Amino acid sequence: MKECHWCHSNLIKKQNHTVYWELPDGTNAISIEETPSIYCSDCEMIYQEDEIVKEIEDQLFLIDTKKLAKQVTYKELMNQPRLLKKNYFDFTS
């Protein structure tokens, strides 16, 4: 069973939450609704798993962010057409 990254409690559950993300060029921030998140009942921390963070950051790097509304859902963000097939500047994988 997974545990909270912050307090190590086992009282976590997956939920969708609104998150705020700075665009890669630093010019603006957007609201991303219905983002897959983890909620801990013990410490009340809400956070996103590393895989979700990477998906959001990669997608924002690969799309034309000037066409994004200030508020989108996670699904709408991930369905935006990409300018590149992958993040060629990501050397972690």
SVG drawing of the C-alpha trace seen along z (x, -y; Angstrom):
<svg xmlns="http://www.w3.org/2000/svg" viewBox="-12 -37 32 39">
<polyline fill="none" stroke="black" stroke-width="0.4" points="0.0,0.0 1.2,-3.5 1.9,-6.0 1.9,-9.8 5.1,-11.4 4.8,-14.0 3.8,-12.2 4.0,-8.5 0.4,-7.8 -1.5,-5.1 -4.7,-7.2 -4.3,-8.4 -6.8,-8.4 -6.7,-9.5 -8.9,-12.5 -9.0,-15.2 -8.1,-18.7 -7.3,-22.1 -3.7,-22.9 -1.9,-26.1 1.1,-25.8 3.6,-28.3 4.1,-28.1 7.6,-27.1 8.4,-30.6 7.5,-32.1 5.1,-34.6 1.9,-33.3 0.3,-30.7 -2.7,-28.6 -5.3,-26.7 -5.6,-23.0 -8.8,-21.5 -9.6,-17.9 -5.9,-17.0 -5.2,-13.5 -3.9,-14.1 -3.3,-12.3 -5.1,-13.5 -3.8,-12.5 -6.5,-12.3 -3.8,-12.6 -1.8,-15.7 -4.4,-17.0 -1.7,-17.4 -2.8,-17.4 -0.1,-16.6 0.5,-15.1 2.5,-11.9 5.8,-12.4 4.4,-10.8 1.5,-13.4 4.0,-16.3 6.2,-15.0 3.2,-14.6 2.0,-18.1 5.5,-19.7 6.2,-17.7 2.9,-18.7 3.3,-22.3 6.7,-22.3 5.4,-20.5 2.3,-22.5 1.6,-26.1 0.8,-27.5 -0.3,-30.8 -3.5,-29.0 -4.3,-27.8 -7.1,-29.4 -6.1,-30.5 -8.3,-27.7 -8.3,-24.2 -9.0,-20.7 -6.3,-18.1 -7.9,-16.1 -8.2,-19.2 -4.5,-20.0 -3.4,-16.5 -5.4,-16.5 -3.8,-19.6 -1.9,-19.0 1.8,-18.8 4.4,-20.7 7.0,-18.0 6.5,-14.2 8.5,-14.2 10.5,-16.4 14.0,-16.1 15.5,-18.0 14.5,-15.5 17.6,-13.3 16.1,-11.5 14.8,-8.5"/>
</svg>
